[in-house]
Amino acid sequence: MENEKFDTVKFISELVKFKSVSALAENAIDVSKCAEFLNSTMLKLGFDSELISTDLHPIVYAKRKSRGGEPKVRILCYGHYDVQPVDPIDKWIIPPFEPTVKDGRLWGRGTADNKGPFSCVLAGLMNFLSKNPLAPIDVGVIFEGEEEIGSPSMLKFVGERAEELSAYNCLVFSDTSSASVDDPVITIGLRGNVTFDVRFKGPKADLHSGLFGGAIYNPLQAMAEVCASLHGADGRVNVPHFYDGVLPLEDWEKAQIAANPFGPEDIKKAAGVHELYKQEGMTSSEACRVMPTLEFTGIGGGWQGTDAKSIVPSECFVKISCRLVPNQDAIAVANAVKQAIKERTPKAVEVSFEDHMGASNAYAVFPPHLRGNCNGEKAADSLGKIFAAMDKSVEGAFGRKPIYLREGGSIPLMRLLKDKTGLDCVMLGLFTPQDNLHSPNESMSLKMISRAEECYESFFKAVSEV
């Protein structure tokens, strides 16, 4: 199997059959079976592979040492084999765990996030090694089964293996987006994230709104007033110190964002809205990639049933999520928002907070050829060669140079890896807005799979020759 051409579509299809939904306890056995399949596959491909037990779902860590003497480069690859739940099941046009090729796409849960993309990385690697078995390259491959629930076991794994992992030159993974199959994007940043609940407490119990209304400060009213105050008329977050440390957008990055064909009209179409939110001095495309945000992700309180119930509710709540950019500290931002809420809550209403796990800071890597040496001379030289190899490989496989963009989403593991091991990441986006991540009818383009496989084969060849 080690010297055979890797059948990427077949391999993805085998993976999709595993119902590896990490968030659901009833799927724990399926998650483990998927890990066992990956471990067995890596052994057959000639890797030394470990199936590592954790408190939740297994990690697969496979290594292949250079067979051509001292390695010129050491590359660590990463992917996750867990997937999102499939609800609502009645919206799927094909059963989510029965992979189907149709209309130039491979359909099924996990095809685009992330079983398909990491299979493309593995395919490119194995096709390269089958032609160049003595290539002077060390390769590590990590598959985790908890990315969709915050990577708790990976956090421990990275801490325990930090010294070993830091021996690699960089991390390669594809769990980010491109504008389309024809418009490749190399992701150079991911926002951090911090979330918490805010609870507003008024009277000791729900009260009759006729007998008490007008005399009691309704906590729903107080919450609405406070929430409304957290953004200004200019669209920016209205919290003191919220933007501390945020750097102005440089001209080169503005140009990269402007070159992205997925612009404001595409955002509106994808979201199904007629108008976009505006932040003063920022285009919508810039704001959703490089600016911090404060979003209300859930809200509740009072009567939720049909018809009317005449009450002043006792309490209510709002869920807040803040996305963060480089130079912001997640805990400091959360504290600034909480302080503003405390100060703006009427004295007649009590306010309390409940933090969620998983606060993370932003990750960014700026390739030296885009903005000059910003990582130190030695690091910039090594990183520059690796990015140059990816740039050239993308152009060869896709027929055009990639765009370099920060992405608005968060992958906390990337910042942890940087902090613990010093590794920077090369992130080629292999899913697109058409792929329905986290939604019914997830799929991945066969053209993207073919191009990505070709790109990664070229990449591994290039980095092993520098």
Sequence and secondary structure as in RCSB ss.txt:
>XXXX:A:sequence
MENEKFDTVKFISELVKFKSVSALAENAIDVSKCAEFLNSTMLKLGFDSELISTDLHPIVYAKRKSRGGEPKVRI
LCYGHYDVQPVDPIDKWIIPPFEPTVKDGRLWGRGTADNKGPFSCVLAGLMNFLSKNPLAPIDVGVIFEGEEEIG
SPSMLKFVGERAEELSAYNCLVFSDTSSASVDDPVITIGLRGNVTFDVRFKGPKADLHSGLFGGAIYNPLQAMAE
VCASLHGADGRVNVPHFYDGVLPLEDWEKAQIAANPFGPEDIKKAAGVHELYKQEGMTSSEACRVMPTLEFTGIG
GGWQGTDAKSIVPSECFVKISCRLVPNQDAIAVANAVKQAIKERTPKAVEVSFEDHMGASNAYAVFPPHLRGNCN
GEKAADSLGKIFAAMDKSVEGAFGRKPIYLREGGSIPLMRLLKDKTGLDCVMLGLFTPQDNLHSPNESMSLKMIS
RAEECYESFFKAVSEV
>XXXX:A:secstr
 TTS   HHHHHHHHHTS  BTT GGGHHHHHHHHHHHHHHHHHTT EEEEE  SSS EEEEEE  SSSS SEEE
EEEEE  B    SGGG SS TTS EEETTEEESTTTTTTHHHHHHHHHHHHHHHHH TT SEEEEEEEES GGGT
 HHHHHHHHHTHHHHTTSSEEEE  SB SBTTB EEEEEE EEEEEEEEEE SSS EEHHHHBTTB  HHHHHHH
HHHHTB TTSSB  TTTTTT     HHHHHHHHH SS HHHHHHHHT SS    TT  HHHHHHHS EEEEEEEE
ES  SSS   EE SEEEEEEEEEE TT  HHHHHHHHHHHHHHHS TTSEEEEEE S  B  EE   HHHH   S
 HHHHHHHHHHHHHHHHHHHHHHSS  EEEEESS  HHHHHHHHHH   EEEE  B GGG TTSSS EEEHHHHH
HHHHHHHHHHHHHTT 
